[in-house]
Amino acid sequence: MPKVSAKRQITLPISDCEKIGIKAGDDVEILRHGNQLNIIRKEIGAAAGLLKGAKANKSVSDDQSLHGHFE
């Protein structure tokens, strides 16, 4: 079972990494849901076309968008 180091680092077991295709140097994303953490290997191009066809709300400034100050 992995343990958390003093620096809050966790070593993932090789067998688990192999099952989901994580290799040394890969980028991962950690998503939190309640008290559960999910580690996801990022894939290049996975979001390609995700926003295709989305229309911008031109009444919202970049600053408002970055800070979530809009309705």
C-alpha positions in Angstrom: 0.0 0.0 0.0 1.4 3.4 -0.9 2.3 5.8 1.9 2.5 9.6 1.9 6.0 11.0 2.5 6.9 14.0 4.6 6.8 16.1 1.5 3.2 14.8 0.7 4.4 12.7 -2.2 2.9 9.3 -3.1 4.7 6.6 -5.0 2.3 4.7 -7.3 2.7 0.9 -7.6 4.2 -0.2 -10.9 1.4 -2.7 -11.4 -1.3 0.1 -11.2 0.7 2.4 -13.5 1.0 -0.4 -16.1 -2.7 -1.1 -16.0 -3.6 2.5 -16.9 -0.6 3.3 -19.0 1.2 5.8 -16.8 5.0 6.0 -17.5 7.7 8.1 -15.8 7.4 11.7 -17.0 3.8 11.5 -18.0 1.5 14.4 -17.0 -1.4 13.4 -14.7 -4.4 15.2 -13.4 -5.7 14.8 -9.9 -9.5 15.2 -9.4 -11.0 15.4 -6.0 -14.5 14.2 -5.2 -15.3 14.5 -1.5 -12.4 12.7 0.3 -11.5 10.6 -2.8 -8.6 11.5 -5.2 -8.7 10.2 -8.8 -5.5 10.2 -10.8 -5.9 10.5 -14.5 -3.2 10.2 -17.2 -3.4 13.2 -19.5 -3.6 12.5 -23.2 -2.4 14.8 -25.8 -5.3 16.0 -28.0 -7.9 14.5 -25.7 -9.8 17.8 -25.6 -9.4 18.6 -29.3 -12.7 20.0 -30.6 -14.3 20.1 -27.2 -15.3 23.7 -27.5 -16.0 23.6 -31.2 -19.2 25.5 -31.9 -19.2 27.2 -28.5 -20.2 30.8 -28.7 -18.4 33.4 -26.7 -20.2 35.8 -24.3 -18.7 39.1 -25.4 -20.3 40.9 -22.5 -17.9 39.1 -20.1 -14.3 40.5 -19.9 -11.2 38.3 -19.8 -10.6 39.5 -16.2 -14.2 38.7 -15.1 -13.9 35.3 -16.7 -10.6 34.5 -15.0 -12.0 35.4 -11.6 -15.5 33.9 -12.0 -17.1 37.3 -11.6 -20.0 37.0 -14.0 -23.5 35.6 -14.2 
